[in-house]
């Protein structure tokens, strides 16, 4: 892979932490993601199953990981199956991992080829009492595509109907929510690459530039710094486009007097960063734009200060809502009477700030975690308030990535310009 090698101790430690919370005589089965088809013989780019990567570091298709910590034969306690290369694959796709290379990446000693799976699996499955199978249990998941994991669950139930099945996802959510030091380093690297892209576009943006040209500038900078590219579909939204929360067409011309909302960030070694900035296309905010920008920035700073150990999701978002109410009143967008008459299920401020303030961040942009769990050291959240005034064609959002520690929090994007004066200064140098 283009990213620098990751210390295999991360994956060894992740497997150890998982083993500690498994039921006795258990077996964990994880499959790699599929290559998703496009048309004819085309495929989309490969994205590894995040849980499999978290436990092995293997970034290759057709991989299977078995963990059976209490198996009587020590060599079967951690087993990795890989796609075996051959001359045809080497010519058309390039070499696949050798067994020695996979051992170096993962720290797993016992490795077989995928075509050997059935024979080896029979030696492992019949001493297991509980089998953990994996599914995508993210609260936002709405995919209609059948995954390799879901196909495997169907096959397993047919072939082994009397085994006790358990859900792996809750355990992985618990573990992945707390980032290890190496993970934080990788996320910081993604943030650093994102900064390089943002600094580059500040010199590039001007009236007449196309939104997709800005996207291209960012991609150039990300890839040249060992990222695969964007951590998610980039949003480059000028003027009224910024009021569409998931605007991804990136096809319009940036006009003099508009504000450009950029929700764009790099990945690194499969770890995501997530940045949003709002900048004036001509390099100077108008008075009204600056009023709204400063209001969002004040909410951002208040919200960021509440991302600390011991706080909890719903209470945090309730408090951010109260701060946003005050700012929207100051901007003349809502009144105290609007608040008095509001529907508690959809507060008045939601007209101009309809989304949440934070989400978990890690191997996935909307990473896994339990919203009912109090914040703990090692958790990483976005902080991203915004105000969207459709009648004015103005949308402003600001977003950084925040690491919670035992002594407050650390802003992983603190080195990226966010103050209005700093943005204007950098654009006009």
Secondary structure, DSSP 8 states (H G I E B T S, - for coil): --S----THHHHHHHHHHHHTS-TTEEEEEE-----B-STT-B------HHHHHHH----SS-EEEE-TT-SSGGGSEEEEE----HHHHHHT-----HHHHHHHH---EEEEGGGHHHHHHHHHTT-SEEEE-----TT----S--HHHHHHHHHHHH-TTSEEEESHHHHHHHHTS--HHHHHHHHHHHHHHHHHHHHHHHH--TT-BHHHHHHHHHHHHHTTT--SBSS--EEEEGGGGGSTT-----SB--TT-EEEEE--BEETTEE---EEEEETTS---HHHHHHHHHHHHHHHHHHHT-STT--HHHHHHHHHHHHHHHHHHTTSS-HHHHHT-BTTB-GGGGT--S-S--B-SSSSS----TTS---TT-EEEE--EEEEGGGTEEEE-BEEEEEETTEEEETTTTS--SHHHHHHHHT-
